[in-house]
Amino acid sequence: MRIYDSFGPNPRALRMFLLEKGLELPRITVDLLAGENRQPPYTERNPGGQLPALELDDGRVIAETVAIFEYLEERQPRPALIGTTSEERAETRMWQRRVELRITEHLYNGFRFAEGIELFKGRMRVLPEAAEGLKATVRDNLAWLDALLGGKAFLVGDRFTIADIILYAAVDFGAGVGQPLDPARANLGAWFTRVAARPSAAASLHPQSAAVGMRG
């Protein structure tokens, strides 16, 4: 197996997952900032053009970040980052979907349609008129999440899971692209500090992060 890796919050989430698992896989670096992921030969392996991706030993490619998490957790169940029982796995997946549908997709598109528009306008349809509304939606949903985090160490109670990894990678990225976490969200701030203190948080940052001024 090998990983197609790059700068960006989703590739960072996979790197963080691998570090938490203690897994080391060969990596091929794809230059996302230069658009290498949107052209052959990469798109011949992954027509979706997104990163990261996992190439299996038989040549098949898994290209959705959560699908990669699921596959690797089945291959190496411990430490469990999804869950050890049906109930735990269902609870993690519930929070993962809430995080993605309510927060991360809006955060990323708010960036693509505003601060990142010069990078993305030749790669996808951009909607600059939607950017502020998307950012406001993120703030609304982070306020909702902040209220639910009271008394909890992580999104799924006392278990650190892929839901935390996905949200952390997004929130840390957002802080550098005009979408900082509101300091009034004390529960979220405490959660962020706990996750940032994990060795995998700093170790998962891409070497390009400092040069481009974004955390991915």
Protein Blocks (a to p, Z undefined) as FASTA:
>chain_A
ZZdddedjklmmmmmmmmmnopacddddddfknopmmccfklmmmmnopacddddfkopa
cfbfklmmmmmmmmmmbacfkbmcfklmmmmmmmmmmmmmmmmmmmmmmmmmmmmmmmmm
mmbccdfklmmmmmmmmmmmmmmmmmmmgopablnljaccfklmmmmmmmmmmmmnopac
dfklmmlmmmmmmmmmpmklmmmpcfklmmnopaZZ
